[in-house]
Amino acid sequence: LYELLIAWRSTGKVTMVELEELRLKLGIEPNEYKRMGQFKEKVLHLAIDQINKYTDIKAEYEQHKRGRSIIGFSFKFKQKQQPKKLDSKRDPNTPDFFIKMTDAQRHLFANKMSEMPEMGKYSQGTESYQQFAIRIADMLLEPEKFRELYPILEKSGFQP
């Protein structure tokens, strides 16, 4: 969803996307989340919450109906205000200093990596994908773990 929104960054909104097209773009199978309540809770709300929490934009959506049926969604988003301060807790020798990966990017790629089979050996088994993603984001701050995870990071779409 983040990638769909960013494609429209210059306008700040995405015109209505039909429900079936949105499901296709998000990789949701036709037989998954057939009830709209499930789709909104498990897909849209989760994605919007993660985008608002981990990225540089704040997003919201609006549903469009024909009669009683929801036929599509439109999205609005705006750039978050970034305070210009240095994080004193951060070591300038961490990998993101050299790779130029922002916190938002680190969390975005950690979310992608948390669902990759290659990351199974790092999982603790009892944690959710979200908890695992947060732990991966922290691991990416450690130079030795960063080097170890770099091939998987590239496979998830990261380009330095």
N, C-alpha and C positions, 0 to 999 in steps of 0.2 A: 504494500500500500504506500509506503514511504516513497518508493521509486516512482509510482504513478503520480503522486503529489508533486514531487520534485520536477517531473517533466513539465509541469504547469507553473513553475516557480515565478515566472515573470508576471503572470496574471493574478496569482494568489488564490485562485479558485479553479476547480475542475467542474466543467459543465456536467450535466447529468450523464451518468454511466448506467446503462441498463443492467439489471440484476444478473442476467446470464453472462454478459460481458465481464462484469466485475468478478463473478465467480471464476471465470476462465482466467482472468489476469492474476487472481490471487491463488490459483492452483487448487481450487476447491472442486472436488468431483461432484457431478450432478446428484449423486445419491447421498452426499454428505450434507448435514445440517439442512434438511428439507424444510423444517419449521422455521419461520422467520425469526422467532424469538431466540432459537438456538443459534442461528446464523449471526444475529446482531450481538448476542452475548459472547459467543465463543470466537467470533472472527472480527467483526467491526469494532466492538468496544475494546477488546483486547489489543487490537492493532493501534487504535487511536490512543489508548492509554500509554502504550509503549512508545509511540511516536512523540507524544507530549512529554514523556518522562526522559527519554534518552536522546532525542535529536534536537536540532537547532530550530525547529518549527513547532507551532501550536496548531493542532488541526481539530476540526469538528465536521460532522456530516449532517445532511438533511435528507430525509427520505421523500420520495415522490410516489404518489399513488394514482391509480386509475380505479375509481370506485373504492372498494375496500382492499384491493390488492396493491402491494408495494411493487412498483415496476422498475425502480432504480434509485440511485443515490447520487447526490452531488456533495462535493467536499469544499470546504473553505479552510485556508490556513494562512498564518502570518509568521514572519520571522520573530523569534524570541529576542528580547533585548539582552545583549551580552555585556555584563559589567566588565570593565577593563581593569582587572586586578590580577596580580600574580598570586598563585597558590603557593604559600610559603611551605606547606607540607610536602610539596612535590620536589623530588630530586631532579635537577636538570640533566642528569646522566641517564634518565630512563629512556627506553627505546622510542617513546613517542616524540622526544626532542629531536631525534635523528630522522625518524620516519615521517614526522609531521602528521600524526594521527590525533585528531581531537578526541575529547571524551565521548562526544556524540558518536563519532565514527567507531570508536573502540567498543561502545555498547551495541551499536548496530551490528558490527561484525561478530561480536560475542553472541548475540541472539541468533545469527545465522549459523555460527559454528556449533552452538549447543544442540542443534538438531541433526548434525552431520554424524554418520556412523563412525567416522574416524576418531571422533572425540569420546567414544564410549569408554575407552580405557582411563579417561580422566574423571568420569562421572562417579559420584558416590552412591548411586543407585536409589537412594531414598529421596533425592531432591527433585524438584520440578524443573522443567526446562528453563523457567525464569530464574530460579535460584542458581542453576548451573551456569546460565549466561552471565549472571552477576559475578560468579566466581571466575569464569573465563576472563571477563573484563579485568578483574584484579590480577589474574595471572599474566595478562598482556603487559602489565606494568613492570613485571620482574624480568630483567634482561635474559636470564638463562631460560626461563619458561617461554619468553617471547621468541627466542631463537628456535626452540623446540617446536613451537606452534606455528611458526612462520609459513611452512609449506601448506598447512591446512588453512591458514588465514588467506593466502593467495588463492587457494582453491575456492574459497567462499566469495571471491570477487574483489578482494582488496588489491589495489594497484598503487604502489608507492609513488 
